[in-house]
Amino acid sequence: MFGTDPKAARAAWTVFLVALLICTVYVIRGTLVVFAVALFLAYMLSPLVSFVERFTRSRLSRTPALAVVYLVITCLLILVGGTVGSRIASEASSLATRLPGLLNDSAWTTKIPLPAWLQGERENLALWIQQAAGTGGSNLMPYLRAAGAQVFYGAKYVLYVILIPILSFFLLKDGPEMIVSAVASIGDGHRRQVVQEILDDISLMLGQYIRALVLLSVSSFVAYSLFLGITGAPYAVLLAGLAAVGEFIPVIGPAAAAVVVLFVGGFSGYTHLLWFLIFWVLFRLFQDYVVSPLLMGAGVKLNPLLVLLGVLAGEQIAGVAGMFFSVPVIATLRVVVVRLQRAHRRKLGFPHSVE
């Protein structure tokens, strides 16, 4: 009667440990985000480090090669920050100064293209937007004051800016040896092989994903800058920068960037909003169905509905950072499941792997 089934006890203990692990991850999610960003930066810089190592193998070891890469990246950031960054800051400051006046000026209402069935409601729609903007501004003031009271709290993000490159440096320097040591400590040869295959697949997937995001972001910035600049859009570089940042948040990011362009362009007197919509649709088709599949690896190919659910769930868990990390987390879980299925089939004697 008072006996305990060993199997039931082990199952209960396993459930307890899994629940404890999930709770711990949730509690320290902020710290994990910092390490994840450092890991992603390391994957982004890894090809450059390998390139420098390959051409300086006889003269430089890995640590000096890392120093060379960091020096080059720092110089590039200073150069970009002094040109594009200053332009974006200037346009952002100008927009922040002009936006209240633009919201109160009804002249923009005659310049926004609307469908024929909405033409009769143009004035009512403009009045509603102005009232909503005014109410939103007054309701926003308490939050702005609260944010101002937490200025010192924001100092930790400055520390993160310094800490993340340092963590990435050590991940690039000592990460491969740490992985080799960890895998070698696994006694069972079959398990060691499975773990090694999972780690190799995850490393390949993350490397492809991060480098693809950077290239997609650059292509968005160039395309938006050219189109908005040629068509005479105000704040073209600022809006292109927002579009580039939006590429890092799947599905929602590009759509939100388009809404911002339409909103700012409409209030600023941009008269080619319809042409921008056509450009955006064509560019998304090209970016999502031509460029992205060429850059992304097979391990990142996920169902769009699953990606959208992951992004929304990530936002609930960790805000914007959760939205960004949702896709690599889901892709990593997919890699683990696929590799475990392959290992199970191989153990049963099936020659073909499961995709």
Secondary structure, DSSP 8 states (H G I E B T S, - for coil): -----HHHHHHHHHHHHHHHHHHHHHHTHHHHHHHHHHHHHHHHHHHHHHHHHHHSTTT--HHHHHHHHHHHHHHHHHHHIIIIIHHHHHHHHHHHHHHHHHHH-GGGGGTS---GGGGGGHHHHHHHHHHHHHHHHHHHHHHHHHHHHTTTTTHHHHHHHHHHHHHHHHHHHHHHHHHHHHHHT---HHHHHHHHHHHHHHHHHHHHHHHHHHHHHHHHHHHHHHHHHHTT-TTHHHHHHHHHHHTTSTTHHHHHHHHHHHHHHHHTT-S-HHHHHHHHHHHHHHIIIIIHHHHS-GGG---HHHHHHHHHHHHHHHHHHHHHHHHHHHHHHHHHHHHHHHHHHHHHT--S---
